[in-house]
């Protein structure tokens, strides 16, 4: 252009900012600054949005100061952009200050504050602000539904989404991604399928982002067959879709299938990233594919130009540790290019629990005590290692140590969704209205299991009590109660899906294998580590988890 005026500069900078090229927008802004042309509200708002996209707080503050000097701070466009920038940079107090001083707040600034609170994990203040909004659009609803989903409040996310359905607001793809994410976290398959029906009717079935969210929902609900069917039917697949399918197979114990999908992904010309290899290594881990895991780990930077990060090292420690190569796992940790975190040490401590290595377990646990003194997990694992070895005094010392430090443990519980309602069970739970039928069903199953050769594994009762009482405690573990409820409250022949907040008990694992044969049912259990698919007396994990 022979001449450039304010309009042409603004158009170019705004074009960069709106199309995700924030670096170029900022570079052009500073070039304009040096040319001495007048700035206006549209330019300043655009460049502040670019800072928000880059999470560049320093430059954002510099431009904020510039807006004050030239008298643009009271403009609604600039103020909304500042609220959004500070919120995305997680400077929630600065965002609040700008928001409170605004002479006129529009739906954009309200939504920016809600998103900011949600990003910081403060869904309470986000909801209070949402309830005070004079008007709402689809973006404000999405911000609140997504905020609940991202912060572990899945039930609230689904409840608010249903409330949104009663309004005249038309949902978009982000709306469905948010509520499907909530269903995935809650593992409510029935509700997820109902939402898929609405996705189809709303015309978003071909949207690749929504498609990936549906894939993730099916995966986290343990319906790997539905996930694969949906994957095959997707008209378009991006890297997120491929990664989700790889991870789905990995989490559900189908390591070889995960590697097959990875190879197919490469064949269609898709480039792997660090998330891809987390899925690949997890698949090797859950299937006990040690050699394959080592080979892929070694080839990451050499063949795929992906530098291993700490999550990849954690997977490798888990692969080696679970296979019994504790010394190799420890050597890998010592030779890492960065300091090991709690996830890495936790993987090795879990392996010590599996293989009953009390000496190394103590050393690893002490590292974790220093890193996360308030996390109950390492204390419980070390106590379990001692208990399994019959070292009751040492186990008691750990529990005493926890009490002195004020470390509280999470109670184990399991849940099952039946007719869109979630039923929760704790060990020995008698709160369910169907408790008499549940307990009668378990006692009948116990008799049939023993006839089939089942012997209760009292090593999984980590209390120093009489053996007869240990058997009694084992029978009423939360996952067994949930399975019994599923048997009496779901149609014969249909799969039963159970979820547990901690690792599935080894005795329950053995028992559920037998129950799947006795009842003629597929039983899917998702625990804190992975999925277990029980069919006709065997499990997808191959008893390796």
HUFEN-V43673 format. One line per field, one symbol per residue. ss: DSSP state (h for helix, s for strand, l for the rest). psi: psi as a letter, one per 20 degrees, with the letter a starting at -180 (. if undefined). burial: b if it has 16 or more other ideal C-beta (glycine too) atoms within 10 Angstrom, else e. Layout:
ss->???
psi->???
burial->???
//
This chain:
ss->lllllhhhhhhhhhhhhhlllhhhhhhhhhhhhhhlllllhhhhhhhhhhhhhhllhhhhhhhhhhhhhllllllhhhhhhhhhhhhhlllhhhhhhhhhhlllllhhhhhhhhhhhhhlllhhhhhhhhhhlllllhhhhhhhhhhhhhlllhhhhhhhhhhhhlllllllhhhhhhhhhhhhhhllhhhhhhhhhhhhhhlllllhhhhhhhhhhhhhlllhhhhhhhhhhlllllhhhhhhhhhhhhhlllhhhhhhhhhhhhhllllllhhhhhhhhhhhhhhllhhhhhhhhhhhhhhllllllhhhhhhhhhhhhhlllhhhhhhhhhlllllllhhhhhhhhhhhhhhllhhhhhhhhhhhhhhllllhhhhhhhhhhhhhlllhhhhhhhhhhhhhhlllllllssssssllssssssllllllllhhhhhhhhhhhhhhhhhllllllhhhllllllhhhhhhhhhllhhhhhhhhhhhhllllllssssslllllhhhhhhhhhhhhhllllssssllllsssssllssllllll
psi->phqpahggggggghgggijjmhghggghghggghijqqqrhggggghhhghghiknhghghghghghghjkjhjphgggghgggghghjkmhggggggghiphoprhghghggghggghjjmighghggghiphqqahhhgghgghggghkjmgghggghghhhhirjppqahhghgghhhghghilngghghhhhghgghijjhiphghghhgghghgijjmhghghghghiphqpahggghhhghggghjjmghhghghghhghhjjppqahhghggghhghgijkmgggghghghighghikoppahhhhgghggggghjjmhghghhgghjqjrpqahgghhghhhhhggjknhghgggghhghhhgmhiohghggggghggghjjmhghghhghgggghikpqqpqpqqqqppljpppqprpkpkiphkhghghhgghghgghghhjjpopniijolqmrqhhhghgghhkqhhhghggghhijqqqiqqpoqpqiapqqhhhggghghhhggikqppppoaigaqpoppljrqhikko.
burial->eeeeeeeebbebbbebbeeeebebbbebbeebeeeeeebbbbbbbbbbbbbbbbebbebbbebbeebeeeebbebbbbbbbbbbbbbbbebbebbbebbeebeebeebbbbbbbbbbbbbebbebbbebbeebeebebbbbbbbbbbbbbbebbebbbebbeebeeeebebbbbbbbbbbbbbbbbbbbebbbebbeebeebebbebeebbbbbbbbbbbbbbbebbbebbeebeebeebbbbbbbbbbbbbbbbebbbebbeebeeeebebeebbbbbbbbbbbbbbbbebbbebbeebeeebebebeebbbbbbbbbbbbbebbebbbebbeebeeebbbebbbbbbbbbbbbebeebbbebbebbbebbeeeebbbbbbbbbbbbeeeeebbeebbeebeeeebeeeebbbbbbeeeeebbbebebeebeeeeebbebbeebbeebeeeebebbbebbbeeeeeeebbebbbbbbbbbbbbbbbebbeeeebbbbbbebbbbebbbbbbbbbbbebebebbbbbebbbbbbeeeebbbeeeb
//
